[in-house]
Amino acid sequence: MRKLFEEVYAKELKDHTPAGRRKLGESLLDEAKKNAEGSPDRFVLLTGAIQSAEEGQSLRICFAAAKILSSEYGTDELATKADAIVKAGSGSAPAAFATVSNIEATLNLADQLVEEDDFATAAQVEAVLQRVIGSIPDADLKSDVRNQIREVAAMREATEKVAPAMAKLKQSPEDSAANLAVGSYYCFQRGKWGIGLPLLAKSSDPELKKLAGNELAGLAGADAIADGWYDEAPKLAPADRPKALQHAGVLYRTALAELTGLRKLAVEKRIAQIPRATRARHIDLIELFDSASAVRGNWQVRGGAIVVDPSDFARAGFAYEPPEEYDFVVSFTVEHQKGAVLQILYSAGHQFSFQIGGGKGTMAGFDMVRGKGVMDNKTAKLKKRWLSDGQRYTSVVKVRKTGVEAYLDGQFVTALGADVSDTSLYGDWSLAQPEEVGIGAYQGSIRFDTAEIIEITGEGKRLTK
């Protein structure tokens, strides 16, 4: 079977470049999906796709094939994915591996391995992150990696430290000190409150015992129980406080629909002050890009970037609907600029855009607002020249329930209010789907080196084409 595979794909196998290997991996994955489920041919094509994608440093392809292998052939999905990370991340070009998509996939797998208590494999995965961290271009994502490595190390240490108490608990289930140690570990280190609460309810700490007992018995409303954990958090060890506050946040959100007036406002304020339970997800839009989704213009992926040639109203969508709150980040280089560079946004049922460089390079703003284009509405900002040829820029649009703000290279440009119901997308900038985000350029040769969504509240979703 392997010889037949090598014969059929002899030409493609000769291309050892990362791009060639990614292309082969994608082709093998597509072909595998056409073959009968559970067939030998399908198995060979899937394993070939993984090997090619490892060499091409594309975890997206590896993980898609690993999922099918697990469901149809009984392979260990997590182990296959971890092995792919180690092999793909051991290449001679760390920067090629350190894409948003690959780093996000690696972080997510590390989370899953820790959830399964597989700290040994998690350590192998994190060794890859340590190796490539200096090549991660996104500063926030680099910070997420550092935090992840630090948190897993602390969790590993806590797991080793609590082992004697766990052993004690097996021998003496009612031992109050062991219940306290193990219950605190599950609640405050692992966030596994379903396991930890019954243990804390039998612990030697009077306050924790009372709080856990009340919650298990449902002796008070969710907001009152949340108050208890919120007030208790500052009394805990610093490492234990975040999970206690996040648990209070879950309970507060459960109670919020039943609250009114000042109490509701107070709870909303507390929720806003509670640290995030998880890092923000980064969605690599370049990984989602398909030239077939380009509405107008010559769009291509070259060297990991999206490049568009000069055209009137050149635009392309990403078949992705963003969540309620998000950051839309693009880094682009102007190779030849005559008109605007666009980020096409979606919020609360409305598509609109942030444009920069229109009006012969002088204009920036949102389009459209109350039926008026960027040159005529309240968001317009004038400058002698916003963009210069040969220079790389980073534009960030922050979409929040409180409003929409645009920044260029970290400097505030302009903003919309919280109500986007008066926004719309100019007809000549329309995309294939009314809920998707996209990019555009008017009469400019632009290289988009980065295009990503950072999900802040909720999760976005892929759209079918």
Secondary structure, 3 states (H helix, E strand, C coil): CHHHHHHHCHHHHCCCCHHHHHHHHHHHHHHHHHCCCCCHHHHHHHHHHHHHHHHCCCHHHHHHHHHHHHHHHCCCHHHHHHHHHHHHCCCCCHHHHCCHHHHHHHHHHHHHHHHCCCHHHHHHHHHHHHHHHHHCCCHHHHHHHHHHHHHHHHHHHHHHHHHHHHHHHHHCCCCHHHHHHHHHHHHHHCCCHHHHHHHHCCCCCHHHHHHHHHHHHCCCCHHHHHHHHHHHHHHCCHHHHHHHHHHHHHHHHHHHCCCCHHHHHHHHHHHHHCCCCCCCEEEEHHHHCCHHHEEECCEEEECCEEEECCCCCEEEECCEECCCEEEEEEEEEEEECCCCEEEEEEECCEEEEEEEEHHHHCEEEEECECCECCCCCCCCEECCCCCCCCCEEEEEEEEECCEEEEEECCEEEEEECCCCCCECCCHHHCCCCCCCCEEEECCCEEEEEEEEEEEEECCCEECCC
